[in-house]
Amino acid sequence: MLTINVYGDKILKQKAKKVLKVDQRTLQLIRDMLETMKESDGVGLAANQVGSRDSIIIADLSHVEGYEKSKPIVAINPEILSGEGKSTYEEGCLSLPGIRLNIERSEKIKLRFQDTDLNFHEENFDGLFGRVLQHEIDHLNGILLTDRISAEEKKNIEEDLDKILNREVELNYQISEL
Ligand code: NI
């Protein structure tokens, strides 16, 4: 299992780099990401959360009620082509342990991404899947949930953020952290 970077770690503020070739190292990274996400009971993970600048995200909702039949997705160089509608939902993040925030996002998205053979795909996602993917793509752009809330909301969680910064939190992961 890889170490998950948390709030304060610089790589979480850095933009990912486009993946131009998929080699053994890339495939190993993806396998390790899937394992790490599973072990942490997460539903999604971006490569910079585990220390890589590669533009790779993964999501797996198969352990979430109502999504049991969904397949895990590995998206390389993902890009949101369009978004439709708005919805607000309480999100968590493996990099922000213990914090949950209401975040407004598109209800539906059209996503372009590449698979591990670098073939292009365009797919529509909605519901929790669409939300998780938007959250993970934010990570690739160096954006955290704390960048999507008002100054006032941020003030309310200042103590919790300080605890993470000072590494005073226990990394107790719960289901549904993105
Ligand atoms: Ni996250």
Backbone and ligand atoms as CSV (ligand in chain L), in Angstrom:
chain,resi,resn,atom,element,x,y,z
A,1,MET,N,N,0.842,-1.206,0.000
A,1,MET,CA,C,0.000,0.000,0.000
A,1,MET,C,C,0.878,1.258,0.000
A,2,LEU,N,N,0.485,2.226,-0.831
A,2,LEU,CA,C,1.251,3.470,-0.925
A,2,LEU,C,C,0.806,4.448,0.163
A,3,THR,N,N,1.696,5.375,0.507
A,3,THR,CA,C,1.354,6.395,1.486
A,3,THR,C,C,0.490,7.458,0.810
A,4,ILE,N,N,-0.572,7.845,1.474
A,4,ILE,CA,C,-1.448,8.867,0.907
A,4,ILE,C,C,-1.033,10.242,1.427
A,5,ASN,N,N,-0.759,11.134,0.508
A,5,ASN,CA,C,-0.401,12.502,0.882
A,5,ASN,C,C,-1.632,13.209,1.432
A,6,VAL,N,N,-1.414,14.025,2.436
A,6,VAL,CA,C,-2.528,14.762,3.025
A,6,VAL,C,C,-2.298,16.264,2.928
A,7,TYR,N,N,-3.346,16.991,3.226
A,7,TYR,CA,C,-3.350,18.460,3.217
A,7,TYR,C,C,-2.028,19.013,3.733
A,8,GLY,N,N,-1.423,19.893,2.964
A,8,GLY,CA,C,-0.122,20.436,3.363
A,8,GLY,C,C,1.017,19.878,2.519
A,9,ASP,N,N,0.831,18.673,1.982
A,9,ASP,CA,C,1.851,18.101,1.106
A,9,ASP,C,C,1.815,18.832,-0.243
A,10,LYS,N,N,2.983,19.313,-0.659
A,10,LYS,CA,C,3.066,20.185,-1.843
A,10,LYS,C,C,2.504,19.570,-3.116
A,11,ILE,N,N,2.711,18.271,-3.288
A,11,ILE,CA,C,2.317,17.645,-4.553
A,11,ILE,C,C,0.807,17.760,-4.800
A,12,LEU,N,N,0.039,17.918,-3.720
A,12,LEU,CA,C,-1.417,18.041,-3.876
A,12,LEU,C,C,-1.805,19.371,-4.517
A,13,LYS,N,N,-0.879,20.330,-4.529
A,13,LYS,CA,C,-1.157,21.633,-5.145
A,13,LYS,C,C,-0.554,21.729,-6.547
A,14,GLN,N,N,0.086,20.646,-6.984
A,14,GLN,CA,C,0.751,20.677,-8.292
A,14,GLN,C,C,-0.098,20.024,-9.363
A,15,LYS,N,N,0.026,20.559,-10.567
A,15,LYS,CA,C,-0.717,19.990,-11.694
A,15,LYS,C,C,-0.050,18.730,-12.215
A,16,ALA,N,N,-0.874,17.794,-12.605
A,16,ALA,CA,C,-0.359,16.534,-13.145
A,16,ALA,C,C,0.227,16.742,-14.538
A,17,LYS,N,N,1.084,15.807,-14.921
A,17,LYS,CA,C,1.675,15.844,-16.265
A,17,LYS,C,C,1.032,14.777,-17.132
A,18,LYS,N,N,0.837,15.128,-18.387
A,18,LYS,CA,C,0.216,14.207,-19.333
A,18,LYS,C,C,1.039,12.920,-19.465
A,19,VAL,N,N,0.353,11.803,-19.468
A,19,VAL,CA,C,1.019,10.516,-19.652
A,19,VAL,C,C,1.153,10.252,-21.151
A,20,LEU,N,N,2.387,10.121,-21.639
A,20,LEU,CA,C,2.615,9.934,-23.077
A,20,LEU,C,C,2.914,8.489,-23.427
A,21,LYS,N,N,3.398,7.742,-22.433
A,21,LYS,CA,C,3.562,6.311,-22.677
A,21,LYS,C,C,3.274,5.535,-21.396
A,22,VAL,N,N,2.695,4.370,-21.595
A,22,VAL,CA,C,2.380,3.523,-20.445
A,22,VAL,C,C,3.402,2.396,-20.401
A,23,ASP,N,N,4.266,2.412,-19.414
A,23,ASP,CA,C,5.261,1.349,-19.295
A,23,ASP,C,C,4.998,0.529,-18.028
A,24,GLN,N,N,5.920,-0.377,-17.728
A,24,GLN,CA,C,5.742,-1.251,-16.555
A,24,GLN,C,C,5.577,-0.447,-15.269
A,25,ARG,N,N,6.317,0.662,-15.214
A,25,ARG,CA,C,6.254,1.512,-14.024
A,25,ARG,C,C,4.851,2.110,-13.866
A,26,THR,N,N,4.274,2.534,-15.007
A,26,THR,CA,C,2.919,3.107,-14.984
A,26,THR,C,C,1.900,2.052,-14.546
A,27,LEU,N,N,2.044,0.841,-15.108
A,27,LEU,CA,C,1.092,-0.221,-14.774
A,27,LEU,C,C,1.209,-0.607,-13.298
A,28,GLN,N,N,2.448,-0.598,-12.795
A,28,GLN,CA,C,2.651,-0.910,-11.379
A,28,GLN,C,C,2.023,0.182,-10.497
A,29,LEU,N,N,2.173,1.434,-10.927
A,29,LEU,CA,C,1.570,2.547,-10.191
A,29,LEU,C,C,0.050,2.360,-10.112
A,30,ILE,N,N,-0.564,2.010,-11.253
A,30,ILE,CA,C,-2.023,1.831,-11.288
A,30,ILE,C,C,-2.444,0.676,-10.369
A,31,ARG,N,N,-1.697,-0.425,-10.425
A,31,ARG,CA,C,-2.013,-1.561,-9.537
A,31,ARG,C,C,-1.908,-1.137,-8.072
A,32,ASP,N,N,-0.844,-0.395,-7.755
A,32,ASP,CA,C,-0.656,0.060,-6.374
A,32,ASP,C,C,-1.751,1.042,-5.950
A,33,MET,N,N,-2.173,1.899,-6.909
A,33,MET,CA,C,-3.248,2.850,-6.595
A,33,MET,C,C,-4.544,2.104,-6.278
A,34,LEU,N,N,-4.860,1.084,-7.100
A,34,LEU,CA,C,-6.099,0.317,-6.890
A,34,LEU,C,C,-6.069,-0.365,-5.522
A,35,GLU,N,N,-4.911,-0.912,-5.184
A,35,GLU,CA,C,-4.742,-1.599,-3.908
A,35,GLU,C,C,-4.877,-0.611,-2.732
A,36,THR,N,N,-4.231,0.544,-2.888
A,36,THR,CA,C,-4.253,1.562,-1.834
A,36,THR,C,C,-5.658,2.097,-1.614
A,37,MET,N,N,-6.380,2.317,-2.730
A,37,MET,CA,C,-7.755,2.815,-2.620
A,37,MET,C,C,-8.622,1.788,-1.899
A,38,LYS,N,N,-8.447,0.532,-2.267
A,38,LYS,CA,C,-9.239,-0.535,-1.666
A,38,LYS,C,C,-8.959,-0.629,-0.164
A,39,GLU,N,N,-7.670,-0.635,0.172
A,39,GLU,CA,C,-7.260,-0.749,1.575
A,39,GLU,C,C,-7.763,0.418,2.423
A,40,SER,N,N,-7.904,1.599,1.792
A,40,SER,CA,C,-8.348,2.782,2.544
A,40,SER,C,C,-9.855,2.972,2.456
A,41,ASP,N,N,-10.550,1.997,1.842
A,41,ASP,CA,C,-12.003,2.103,1.658
A,41,ASP,C,C,-12.388,3.363,0.902
A,42,GLY,N,N,-11.548,3.793,0.001
A,42,GLY,CA,C,-11.858,4.974,-0.805
A,42,GLY,C,C,-12.672,4.594,-2.028
A,43,VAL,N,N,-13.284,5.582,-2.654
A,43,VAL,CA,C,-14.036,5.331,-3.891
A,43,VAL,C,C,-13.316,5.922,-5.098
A,44,GLY,N,N,-12.276,6.700,-4.826
A,44,GLY,CA,C,-11.515,7.282,-5.923
A,44,GLY,C,C,-10.153,7.715,-5.436
A,45,LEU,N,N,-9.219,7.824,-6.376
A,45,LEU,CA,C,-7.864,8.238,-6.014
A,45,LEU,C,C,-7.192,8.863,-7.234
A,46,ALA,N,N,-6.418,9.901,-6.999
A,46,ALA,CA,C,-5.645,10.530,-8.063
A,46,ALA,C,C,-4.170,10.258,-7.787
A,47,ALA,N,N,-3.379,10.178,-8.866
A,47,ALA,CA,C,-1.978,9.759,-8.724
A,47,ALA,C,C,-1.179,10.676,-7.793
A,48,ASN,N,N,-1.466,11.985,-7.812
A,48,ASN,CA,C,-0.655,12.857,-6.943
A,48,ASN,C,C,-0.940,12.604,-5.455
A,49,GLN,N,N,-2.067,11.982,-5.152
A,49,GLN,CA,C,-2.338,11.637,-3.750
A,49,GLN,C,C,-1.367,10.578,-3.238
A,50,VAL,N,N,-0.762,9.838,-4.168
A,50,VAL,CA,C,0.215,8.822,-3.754
A,50,VAL,C,C,1.605,9.149,-4.293
A,51,GLY,N,N,1.816,10.429,-4.624
A,51,GLY,CA,C,3.173,10.883,-4.917
A,51,GLY,C,C,3.626,10.868,-6.359
A,52,SER,N,N,2.707,10.641,-7.313
A,52,SER,CA,C,3.090,10.655,-8.726
A,52,SER,C,C,2.450,11.836,-9.443
A,53,ARG,N,N,3.203,12.461,-10.355
A,53,ARG,CA,C,2.653,13.584,-11.115
A,53,ARG,C,C,1.910,13.106,-12.363
A,54,ASP,N,N,1.833,11.814,-12.604
A,54,ASP,CA,C,1.136,11.298,-13.792
A,54,ASP,C,C,-0.351,11.644,-13.745
A,55,SER,N,N,-0.889,11.978,-14.916
A,55,SER,CA,C,-2.307,12.299,-14.997
A,55,SER,C,C,-3.141,11.016,-15.047
A,56,ILE,N,N,-3.340,10.444,-13.873
A,56,ILE,CA,C,-4.085,9.178,-13.769
A,56,ILE,C,C,-5.040,9.260,-12.584
A,57,ILE,N,N,-6.289,8.856,-12.830
A,57,ILE,CA,C,-7.238,8.734,-11.716
A,57,ILE,C,C,-7.896,7.356,-11.775
A,58,ILE,N,N,-8.349,6.913,-10.626
A,58,ILE,CA,C,-9.100,5.666,-10.577
A,58,ILE,C,C,-10.351,5.892,-9.729
A,59,ALA,N,N,-11.372,5.104,-9.998
A,59,ALA,CA,C,-12.588,5.170,-9.183
A,59,ALA,C,C,-13.206,3.778,-9.139
A,60,ASP,N,N,-13.736,3.429,-7.989
A,60,ASP,CA,C,-14.407,2.135,-7.842
A,60,ASP,C,C,-15.544,2.310,-6.846
A,61,LEU,N,N,-16.761,2.162,-7.340
A,61,LEU,CA,C,-17.932,2.360,-6.480
A,61,LEU,C,C,-18.630,1.041,-6.154
A,62,SER,N,N,-17.961,-0.076,-6.504
A,62,SER,CA,C,-18.656,-1.364,-6.401
A,62,SER,C,C,-19.000,-1.745,-4.956
A,63,HIS,N,N,-18.385,-1.070,-3.963
A,63,HIS,CA,C,-18.749,-1.371,-2.578
A,63,HIS,C,C,-19.741,-0.342,-2.016
A,64,VAL,N,N,-20.291,0.506,-2.908
A,64,VAL,CA,C,-21.266,1.507,-2.477
A,64,VAL,C,C,-22.661,1.020,-2.858
A,65,GLU,N,N,-23.590,1.157,-1.915
A,65,GLU,CA,C,-24.959,0.710,-2.151
A,65,GLU,C,C,-25.536,1.356,-3.408
A,66,GLY,N,N,-26.119,0.543,-4.244
A,66,GLY,CA,C,-26.716,1.051,-5.467
A,66,GLY,C,C,-25.768,1.023,-6.658
A,67,TYR,N,N,-24.485,0.811,-6.377
A,67,TYR,CA,C,-23.481,0.809,-7.459
A,67,TYR,C,C,-22.735,-0.530,-7.527
A,68,GLU,N,N,-23.320,-1.559,-6.909
A,68,GLU,CA,C,-22.623,-2.839,-6.793
A,68,GLU,C,C,-22.181,-3.396,-8.147
A,69,LYS,N,N,-22.954,-3.082,-9.193
A,69,LYS,CA,C,-22.641,-3.662,-10.500
A,69,LYS,C,C,-21.684,-2.806,-11.322
A,70,SER,N,N,-21.299,-1.651,-10.768
A,70,SER,CA,C,-20.417,-0.774,-11.538
A,70,SER,C,C,-18.992,-1.324,-11.556
A,71,LYS,N,N,-18.305,-1.041,-12.646
A,71,LYS,CA,C,-16.926,-1.524,-12.788
A,71,LYS,C,C,-15.951,-0.421,-12.400
A,72,PRO,N,N,-14.802,-0.812,-11.855
A,72,PRO,CA,C,-13.798,0.209,-11.558
A,72,PRO,C,C,-13.306,0.870,-12.842
A,73,ILE,N,N,-12.921,2.107,-12.744
A,73,ILE,CA,C,-12.430,2.793,-13.927
A,73,ILE,C,C,-11.024,3.319,-13.667
A,74,VAL,N,N,-10.174,3.152,-14.673
A,74,VAL,CA,C,-8.834,3.743,-14.665
A,74,VAL,C,C,-8.823,4.732,-15.818
A,75,ALA,N,N,-8.647,6.004,-15.523
A,75,ALA,CA,C,-8.684,7.025,-16.573
A,75,ALA,C,C,-7.342,7.748,-16.633
A,76,ILE,N,N,-6.709,7.655,-17.794
A,76,ILE,CA,C,-5.423,8.322,-18.018
A,76,ILE,C,C,-5.682,9.605,-18.807
A,77,ASN,N,N,-5.023,10.663,-18.435
A,77,ASN,CA,C,-5.210,11.983,-19.060
A,77,ASN,C,C,-6.689,12.367,-19.178
A,78,PRO,N,N,-7.450,12.252,-18.100
A,78,PRO,CA,C,-8.886,12.542,-18.176
A,78,PRO,C,C,-9.150,14.030,-18.363
A,79,GLU,N,N,-10.224,14.309,-19.069
A,79,GLU,CA,C,-10.564,15.696,-19.389
A,79,GLU,C,C,-12.089,15.796,-19.460
A,80,ILE,N,N,-12.631,16.771,-18.764
A,80,ILE,CA,C,-14.088,16.959,-18.810
A,80,ILE,C,C,-14.423,17.798,-20.034
A,81,LEU,N,N,-15.209,17.224,-20.936
A,81,LEU,CA,C,-15.547,17.941,-22.172
A,81,LEU,C,C,-16.726,18.867,-21.956
A,82,SER,N,N,-17.683,18.426,-21.148
A,82,SER,CA,C,-18.835,19.284,-20.861
A,82,SER,C,C,-19.506,18.832,-19.574
A,83,GLY,N,N,-20.230,19.755,-18.984
A,83,GLY,CA,C,-20.957,19.453,-17.754
A,83,GLY,C,C,-22.379,19.956,-17.875
A,84,GLU,N,N,-23.287,19.297,-17.157
A,84,GLU,CA,C,-24.695,19.667,-17.240
A,84,GLU,C,C,-25.318,19.603,-15.848
A,85,GLY,N,N,-26.176,20.553,-15.534
A,85,GLY,CA,C,-26.883,20.552,-14.253
A,85,GLY,C,C,-25.948,20.812,-13.078
A,86,LYS,N,N,-26.545,20.986,-11.916
A,86,LYS,CA,C,-25.748,21.237,-10.704
A,86,LYS,C,C,-26.327,20.417,-9.568
A,87,SER,N,N,-25.453,19.899,-8.712
A,87,SER,CA,C,-25.937,19.259,-7.495
A,87,SER,C,C,-24.908,19.467,-6.396
A,88,THR,N,N,-25.403,19.438,-5.161
A,88,THR,CA,C,-24.518,19.628,-4.011
A,88,THR,C,C,-24.551,18.356,-3.178
A,89,TYR,N,N,-23.390,17.942,-2.723
A,89,TYR,CA,C,-23.271,16.683,-1.992
A,89,TYR,C,C,-22.109,16.791,-1.023
A,90,GLU,N,N,-22.233,16.117,0.108
A,90,GLU,CA,C,-21.167,16.172,1.101
A,90,GLU,C,C,-20.037,15.213,0.725
A,91,GLU,N,N,-18.868,15.787,0.511
A,91,GLU,CA,C,-17.726,14.980,0.087
A,91,GLU,C,C,-16.667,14.889,1.176
A,92,GLY,N,N,-15.947,13.787,1.140
A,92,GLY,CA,C,-14.761,13.638,1.955
A,92,GLY,C,C,-13.587,13.430,1.021
A,93,CYS,N,N,-12.390,13.335,1.559
A,93,CYS,CA,C,-11.205,13.148,0.726
A,93,CYS,C,C,-10.157,12.423,1.556
A,94,LEU,N,N,-9.511,11.427,0.961
A,94,LEU,CA,C,-8.473,10.691,1.693
A,94,LEU,C,C,-7.347,11.619,2.133
A,95,SER,N,N,-7.190,12.749,1.436
A,95,SER,CA,C,-6.128,13.700,1.776
A,95,SER,C,C,-6.584,14.739,2.804
A,96,LEU,N,N,-7.871,14.674,3.178
A,96,LEU,CA,C,-8.414,15.583,4.196
A,96,LEU,C,C,-9.146,14.748,5.252
A,97,PRO,N,N,-8.392,13.887,5.954
A,97,PRO,CA,C,-9.036,12.956,6.882
A,97,PRO,C,C,-9.906,13.671,7.918
A,98,GLY,N,N,-11.113,13.161,8.079
A,98,GLY,CA,C,-12.019,13.678,9.102
A,98,GLY,C,C,-12.856,14.859,8.664
A,99,ILE,N,N,-12.578,15.387,7.476
A,99,ILE,CA,C,-13.308,16.583,7.035
A,99,ILE,C,C,-14.331,16.214,5.963
A,100,ARG,N,N,-15.524,16.795,6.114
A,100,ARG,CA,C,-16.547,16.593,5.088
A,100,ARG,C,C,-17.116,17.957,4.731
A,101,LEU,N,N,-17.292,18.192,3.430
A,101,LEU,CA,C,-17.725,19.510,2.975
A,101,LEU,C,C,-18.750,19.387,1.858
A,102,ASN,N,N,-19.724,20.291,1.897
A,102,ASN,CA,C,-20.719,20.317,0.826
A,102,ASN,C,C,-20.120,21.005,-0.390
A,103,ILE,N,N,-20.136,20.300,-1.503
A,103,ILE,CA,C,-19.509,20.816,-2.715
A,103,ILE,C,C,-20.496,20.755,-3.874
A,104,GLU,N,N,-20.583,21.868,-4.588
A,104,GLU,CA,C,-21.453,21.888,-5.768
A,104,GLU,C,C,-20.657,21.469,-6.998
A,105,ARG,N,N,-21.222,20.569,-7.743
A,105,ARG,CA,C,-20.575,20.115,-8.985
A,105,ARG,C,C,-21.625,19.879,-10.059
A,106,SER,N,N,-21.145,19.645,-11.286
A,106,SER,CA,C,-22.057,19.284,-12.369
A,106,SER,C,C,-22.715,17.952,-12.050
A,107,GLU,N,N,-23.967,17.838,-12.497
A,107,GLU,CA,C,-24.697,16.605,-12.251
A,107,GLU,C,C,-24.270,15.505,-13.222
A,108,LYS,N,N,-24.013,15.950,-14.447
A,108,LYS,CA,C,-23.575,15.008,-15.492
A,108,LYS,C,C,-22.342,15.580,-16.156
A,109,ILE,N,N,-21.440,14.692,-16.516
A,109,ILE,CA,C,-20.272,15.158,-17.273
A,109,ILE,C,C,-20.016,14.247,-18.465
A,110,LYS,N,N,-19.412,14.844,-19.471
A,110,LYS,CA,C,-18.892,14.028,-20.567
A,110,LYS,C,C,-17.387,14.009,-20.377
A,111,LEU,N,N,-16.839,12.811,-20.268
A,111,LEU,CA,C,-15.409,12.662,-19.973
A,111,LEU,C,C,-14.667,12.047,-21.146
A,112,ARG,N,N,-13.528,12.646,-21.474
A,112,ARG,CA,C,-12.624,12.003,-22.436
A,112,ARG,C,C,-11.410,11.536,-21.655
A,113,PHE,N,N,-11.019,10.301,-21.884
A,113,PHE,CA,C,-9.840,9.771,-21.184
A,113,PHE,C,C,-9.205,8.687,-22.027
A,114,GLN,N,N,-8.025,8.255,-21.603
A,114,GLN,CA,C,-7.347,7.164,-22.284
A,114,GLN,C,C,-7.232,5.969,-21.353
A,115,ASP,N,N,-7.251,4.769,-21.957
A,115,ASP,CA,C,-7.071,3.559,-21.153
A,115,ASP,C,C,-5.586,3.204,-21.122
A,116,THR,N,N,-5.250,2.050,-20.557
A,116,THR,CA,C,-3.833,1.704,-20.385
A,116,THR,C,C,-3.148,1.376,-21.721
A,117,ASP,N,N,-3.923,1.216,-22.804
A,117,ASP,CA,C,-3.319,1.089,-24.140
A,117,ASP,C,C,-3.277,2.448,-24.835
A,118,LEU,N,N,-3.643,3.471,-24.088
A,118,LEU,CA,C,-3.716,4.857,-24.563
A,118,LEU,C,C,-4.774,5.079,-25.640
A,119,ASN,N,N,-5.729,4.146,-25.744
A,119,ASN,CA,C,-6.879,4.365,-26.622
A,119,ASN,C,C,-7.809,5.385,-25.980
A,120,PHE,N,N,-8.390,6.246,-26.805
A,120,PHE,CA,C,-9.280,7.289,-26.296
A,120,PHE,C,C,-10.702,6.772,-26.091
A,121,HIS,N,N,-11.357,7.280,-25.071
A,121,HIS,CA,C,-12.758,6.956,-24.806
A,121,HIS,C,C,-13.498,8.242,-24.486
A,122,GLU,N,N,-14.761,8.291,-24.861
A,122,GLU,CA,C,-15.628,9.386,-24.420
A,122,GLU,C,C,-16.847,8.753,-23.793
A,123,GLU,N,N,-17.103,9.118,-22.537
A,123,GLU,CA,C,-18.217,8.493,-21.827
A,123,GLU,C,C,-18.922,9.527,-20.969
A,124,ASN,N,N,-20.232,9.320,-20.788
A,124,ASN,CA,C,-21.003,10.193,-19.900
A,124,ASN,C,C,-21.080,9.556,-18.517
A,125,PHE,N,N,-20.965,10.381,-17.495
A,125,PHE,CA,C,-21.086,9.893,-16.124
A,125,PHE,C,C,-22.011,10.820,-15.351
A,126,ASP,N,N,-22.844,10.240,-14.499
A,126,ASP,CA,C,-23.683,11.083,-13.641
A,126,ASP,C,C,-23.705,10.490,-12.234
A,127,GLY,N,N,-24.548,11.043,-11.380
A,127,GLY,CA,C,-24.659,10.534,-10.014
A,127,GLY,C,C,-23.320,10.554,-9.295
A,128,LEU,N,N,-23.143,9.590,-8.404
A,128,LEU,CA,C,-21.926,9.553,-7.589
A,128,LEU,C,C,-20.678,9.334,-8.453
A,129,PHE,N,N,-20.822,8.559,-9.537
A,129,PHE,CA,C,-19.679,8.312,-10.405
A,129,PHE,C,C,-19.156,9.614,-11.009
A,130,GLY,N,N,-20.100,10.425,-11.516
A,130,GLY,CA,C,-19.709,11.704,-12.106
A,130,GLY,C,C,-19.045,12.598,-11.078
A,131,ARG,N,N,-19.558,12.552,-9.872
A,131,ARG,CA,C,-19.024,13.389,-8.794
A,131,ARG,C,C,-17.604,12.962,-8.417
A,132,VAL,N,N,-17.411,11.665,-8.230
A,132,VAL,CA,C,-16.087,11.160,-7.856
A,132,VAL,C,C,-15.063,11.538,-8.931
A,133,LEU,N,N,-15.440,11.364,-10.187
A,133,LEU,CA,C,-14.494,11.676,-11.268
A,133,LEU,C,C,-14.141,13.159,-11.285
A,134,GLN,N,N,-15.133,14.022,-11.040
A,134,GLN,CA,C,-14.846,15.467,-10.989
A,134,GLN,C,C,-13.907,15.793,-9.823
A,135,HIS,N,N,-14.132,15.125,-8.700
A,135,HIS,CA,C,-13.278,15.321,-7.525
A,135,HIS,C,C,-11.835,14.903,-7.837
A,136,GLU,N,N,-11.675,13.749,-8.495
A,136,GLU,CA,C,-10.324,13.253,-8.790
A,136,GLU,C,C,-9.629,14.124,-9.827
A,137,ILE,N,N,-10.379,14.623,-10.805
A,137,ILE,CA,C,-9.779,15.504,-11.823
A,137,ILE,C,C,-9.348,16.817,-11.169
A,138,ASP,N,N,-10.102,17.280,-10.191
A,138,ASP,CA,C,-9.658,18.437,-9.399
A,138,ASP,C,C,-8.267,18.164,-8.818
A,139,HIS,N,N,-8.076,16.971,-8.245
A,139,HIS,CA,C,-6.763,16.626,-7.680
A,139,HIS,C,C,-5.665,16.805,-8.727
A,140,LEU,N,N,-5.932,16.323,-9.951
A,140,LEU,CA,C,-4.907,16.412,-11.007
A,140,LEU,C,C,-4.596,17.864,-11.360
A,141,ASN,N,N,-5.525,18.747,-11.068
A,141,ASN,CA,C,-5.307,20.171,-11.323
A,141,ASN,C,C,-4.818,20.903,-10.066
A,142,GLY,N,N,-4.486,20.152,-9.033
A,142,GLY,CA,C,-3.979,20.758,-7.803
A,142,GLY,C,C,-5.057,21.412,-6.957
A,143,ILE,N,N,-6.304,21.016,-7.188
A,143,ILE,CA,C,-7.428,21.617,-6.460
A,143,ILE,C,C,-7.964,20.647,-5.404
A,144,LEU,N,N,-8.064,21.155,-4.179
A,144,LEU,CA,C,-8.624,20.359,-3.088
A,144,LEU,C,C,-10.000,20.899,-2.718
A,145,LEU,N,N,-10.746,20.118,-1.939
A,145,LEU,CA,C,-12.071,20.571,-1.492
A,145,LEU,C,C,-11.974,21.937,-0.822
A,146,THR,N,N,-10.856,22.162,-0.106
A,146,THR,CA,C,-10.675,23.419,0.620
A,146,THR,C,C,-10.538,24.613,-0.329
A,147,ASP,N,N,-10.302,24.344,-1.611
A,147,ASP,CA,C,-10.244,25.428,-2.596
A,147,ASP,C,C,-11.629,25.715,-3.171
A,148,ARG,N,N,-12.592,24.875,-2.829
A,148,ARG,CA,C,-13.930,25.020,-3.398
A,148,ARG,C,C,-14.949,25.522,-2.380
A,149,ILE,N,N,-14.459,26.000,-1.228
A,149,ILE,CA,C,-15.386,26.519,-0.216
A,149,ILE,C,C,-15.093,27.993,0.048
A,150,SER,N,N,-16.036,28.648,0.701
A,150,SER,CA,C,-15.869,30.074,0.986
A,150,SER,C,C,-14.857,30.272,2.117
A,151,ALA,N,N,-14.375,31.514,2.220
A,151,ALA,CA,C,-13.409,31.844,3.280
A,151,ALA,C,C,-14.019,31.557,4.653
A,152,GLU,N,N,-15.325,31.815,4.761
A,152,GLU,CA,C,-16.017,31.596,6.032
A,152,GLU,C,C,-16.061,30.103,6.383
A,153,GLU,N,N,-16.402,29.295,5.390
A,153,GLU,CA,C,-16.439,27.849,5.616
A,153,GLU,C,C,-15.058,27.327,5.995
A,154,LYS,N,N,-14.052,27.909,5.358
A,154,LYS,CA,C,-12.681,27.466,5.626
A,154,LYS,C,C,-12.280,27.814,7.056
A,155,LYS,N,N,-12.758,28.964,7.525
A,155,LYS,CA,C,-12.467,29.382,8.891
A,155,LYS,C,C,-13.050,28.385,9.898
A,156,ASN,N,N,-14.250,27.883,9.558
A,156,ASN,CA,C,-14.917,26.917,10.431
A,156,ASN,C,C,-14.126,25.616,10.607
A,157,ILE,N,N,-13.323,25.277,9.619
A,157,ILE,CA,C,-12.591,24.006,9.714
A,157,ILE,C,C,-11.086,24.231,9.949
A,158,GLU,N,N,-10.755,25.483,10.274
A,158,GLU,CA,C,-9.344,25.844,10.446
A,158,GLU,C,C,-8.605,24.938,11.440
A,159,GLU,N,N,-9.275,24.664,12.556
A,159,GLU,CA,C,-8.633,23.820,13.579
A,159,GLU,C,C,-8.365,22.419,13.054
A,160,ASP,N,N,-9.355,21.890,12.332
A,160,ASP,CA,C,-9.184,20.546,11.775
A,160,ASP,C,C,-8.049,20.532,10.759
A,161,LEU,N,N,-7.976,21.600,9.963
A,161,LEU,CA,C,-6.913,21.686,8.954
A,161,LEU,C,C,-5.544,21.785,9.630
A,162,ASP,N,N,-5.489,22.568,10.697
A,162,ASP,CA,C,-4.224,22.698,11.432
A,162,ASP,C,C,-3.768,21.349,11.989
A,163,LYS,N,N,-4.746,20.579,12.454
A,163,LYS,CA,C,-4.417,19.250,12.984
A,163,LYS,C,C,-3.810,18.370,11.894
A,164,ILE,N,N,-4.354,18.494,10.687
A,164,ILE,CA,C,-3.793,17.694,9.580
A,164,ILE,C,C,-2.393,18.209,9.246
A,165,LEU,N,N,-2.259,19.550,9.180
A,165,LEU,CA,C,-0.957,20.153,8.869
A,165,LEU,C,C,0.104,19.707,9.868
A,166,ASN,N,N,-0.291,19.639,11.132
A,166,ASN,CA,C,0.656,19.248,12.184
A,166,ASN,C,C,0.708,17.740,12.365
A,167,ARG,N,N,0.010,17.046,11.457
A,167,ARG,CA,C,-0.012,15.569,11.477
A,167,ARG,C,C,-0.478,15.031,12.828
A,168,GLU,N,N,-1.485,15.703,13.398
A,168,GLU,CA,C,-2.021,15.253,14.675
A,168,GLU,C,C,-3.239,14.358,14.496
A,169,VAL,N,N,-3.602,14.109,13.236
A,169,VAL,CA,C,-4.784,13.273,13.014
A,169,VAL,C,C,-4.368,11.834,12.772
A,170,GLU,N,N,-5.231,10.950,13.203
A,170,GLU,CA,C,-5.008,9.560,12.884
A,170,GLU,C,C,-5.652,9.306,11.539
A,171,LEU,N,N,-4.949,8.571,10.691
A,171,LEU,CA,C,-5.509,8.329,9.366
A,171,LEU,C,C,-6.461,7.148,9.416
A,172,ASN,N,N,-7.656,7.466,9.872
A,172,ASN,CA,C,-8.707,6.476,9.995
A,172,ASN,C,C,-9.640,6.613,8.816
A,173,TYR,N,N,-9.433,5.826,7.796
A,173,TYR,CA,C,-10.241,6.037,6.615
A,173,TYR,C,C,-11.597,5.371,6.718
A,174,GLN,N,N,-12.573,6.055,6.133
A,174,GLN,CA,C,-13.927,5.536,6.141
A,174,GLN,C,C,-14.418,5.390,4.717
A,175,ILE,N,N,-15.410,4.571,4.561
A,175,ILE,CA,C,-15.999,4.376,3.244
A,175,ILE,C,C,-16.528,5.700,2.712
A,176,SER,N,N,-16.399,5.875,1.414
A,176,SER,CA,C,-16.918,7.053,0.717
A,176,SER,C,C,-16.020,8.259,0.764
A,177,GLU,N,N,-14.784,8.093,1.154
A,177,GLU,CA,C,-13.850,9.208,1.004
A,177,GLU,C,C,-13.400,9.168,-0.447
A,178,LEU,N,N,-13.307,10.349,-1.076
A,178,LEU,CA,C,-12.989,10.385,-2.506
A,178,LEU,C,C,-11.507,10.574,-2.730
L,1,NI,NI,NI,-9.783,13.484,-2.707
